Amino acid sequence: MEDLAEAELTQLLIEKIVTSSDIKVLLRWVYEMEEFGPVFIAQSNEWYDHKLERQWKGYRSSAFSHSGRVIYKINNDEIIVLVKRVTTNHNYFR
């Protein structure tokens, strides 16, 4: 994870905004991304994955809870996933 995303996730855990259940789901998202790739995530009904627009053009969002999102980008053909942000309130502002 990018340092900012990791720091935000740590803070969300400290503030008890993200639960241990959320972490389990996030770890499953990471596992599925590593094992099956971004096309699997994008086509899965579970993750509600979609392209983002405006200031997040080039990024995607996957749901890990009702309001929680992982904002990420795929770099190059190597399928390097850069998690840019983890948010629990649909806050897509940079």
N, C-alpha and C positions, 0 to 999 in steps of 0.2 A: 504494500500500500504506500501511496505517497505520504510523506511526513504529515502534511496538513490533515489528510483524511484520517490517518492513524491518531493524531492528536484530538481531532473532533470526536472520533469514536470513543477514545479513552475518557474524554470529558462527559460524553453522553452516558457512559457506564458509571462514572463517579456520581453524576447527578441522578442516577437511576431512571433515566429517560429511556435507555435501551435496556432490555431485560436479558437474562441469560438465555431465554427462549429465542430472542432476536439474534443473539450471537450464534446459536446453533443453526438457525436458518441461514445466516450470513456465511457460516462455514460450509453449509451444504451448497450455497450459491457458488462459492469459490471452488469447491470440489467439482461441481457440474461444469463450471467454466473450464477448469483444467482438463477434465476427462473427456468432455463432449464438445466443447468449443462454443463460440459466441452464436453460431447459427442455432444450436440446440436451445440456448437461453432465449434467443429472440423469438423462436417458434413455440416455446413452452407457454401454456396457458397459466402456469403457476406464477411466473415471474412478472407478468404484465410489462414486458420489456418494450421499450420504444425509443425512437430517435428523439433528440431534443433539438430545439431551435433557438434562434436569436443568439444571446451571448454564449449559449452552450452548444452551438452548431458544431457537429462533429462528435458529440458525446451521446451516450445512451443512458437510460435510466431503467433500473430493475427494482421492482417492489420486493421488500423483505417482510413487510407487515402492512396493515391497513394504510398507514401514513408514512412508513419508513421507505427510503429509497437509497440505492447505491447509484451514484453517478460515475460513469466510467467511459473510457475511450479505448479503442483498439488501434494500436500503432503498427503500421506496416503489415506485411503479409505473415509476420511471425506470430500473430495472435498474442501480442503482449498487451495484457489488460492493465491499464493504469486507473486505479480507483482514485477519483479526484475528490469525492465528497460522500459522506454518509449523512443523510438528513432524516429527521423523524417528523417533519412538519411541511413537507412539499416545498421547502424553501430552496428555490432554484437560483436565487440571486448569488452572484459571485462576490 
